[in-house]
């Protein structure tokens, strides 16, 4: 009787499809999820986050950290046994263990298959930084680049050695999350456990030990190496079913027979903090402005007074379009007395996801000659119905001489 393994198999297949397929999905001609190194942008499901916005990513990381702690407190090592890529790939490549024992030829075939799988997994990881629509043609044309090739080779080697030498042993010996989990458990955390009340019903068949991927005996009590994969549960259920008895190993909230509540004070507190960071993260995404502007002095054009008594200052406007659509913007000036003329008097056009720099010239006539410096506001406005306005302060200098 298989209770959990069919569901784990479905989860593994879905996860593989998502991880492999996600780099190929594009939204507004950008990858659904990819960190673009040349432009230092994170493409996040239609939202382009620039480097100066990475405080939003920091909030997301904090939320994910609290979420992992929260899930671990409630459900123990469900991540390790059901979702962790290390476990998923180890389960998909379980044939290695069987072929190792069949001689050199079978072992060579198994290692060759693992090498091919490692090459593909390493490429899949790189696709989250280099678009597969650039990566694959780059291989065909031979223009992939030394840096990408180097990362691909190194990642392939690490993954290959991992799944040849460690496999599930990684979870019990190397993984830092496994070491941390023992400090996150409490007396009501979901665990895989042997019911000691039914110890006399155990027939010592050792099936639970033989099927365990990390090689522990669940009958000895909780073990930090256990990844909660439920293999022992299903195996024991198969053995006990002909005897009309339930499995001796199962999922329990707390110790078998004591019962436990999912809702408890520390879980509510941790869940509230996790929810708060999620709400804050969503708020930052929703409230971020689609356009950003930086005003810099144009050092190649010094402030000057023209022959017709106009003062001219020049600035460089660096405009980023973080939105999903192209924009057209008009530039105006506020905060100074006199007749102001902006040169050039034209619209600024910036495509979605792009950054452009525009030189602008502010020319003022009938100015106050008693002051040599003013603070002005350079304003950009969208020309469409959904008016967006951004203002930045700049220093306007009136030179002493013509």
Buried (B, 14 or more C-beta within 10 A) or exposed (E): EBBBBEEBEEBBEEBBEEBBEBBEEBBBEBBBBBBBEEBEBBBBEEBBBBEEBBEBBEBBEBBBEBBBBBBBBBBBBBBBBBBBEBBBBBBBBEEBEEBEEEEEEBBEBBBEBBBEBBBEBBBBBBBBBBBBEEBEEBEEEEEBEEEBEEBBEEBBEEBBEBBBEBBBBBBBEEBEBBEEBEEBBEEBBBBBBBBEEBEEEBEEEEBBBEBBBBEBEBBEEBEBBBBBBBBBBBBBBBBBEEEEEBBBBBBBBBBBEEEBEEEBEEBEEBBEBBBEBBEBBEEBBEEBEBBBBEBEBBEEBEBBBEEEEBBBBBBBBBBBBBBBEEBEBBBEBEBBEEEBBBEEEEEBBBEBBBBEEBEBBBBBEEBEEEEEEBEBBBBBBBEEEEEBEBBBEBEBEBEEEE
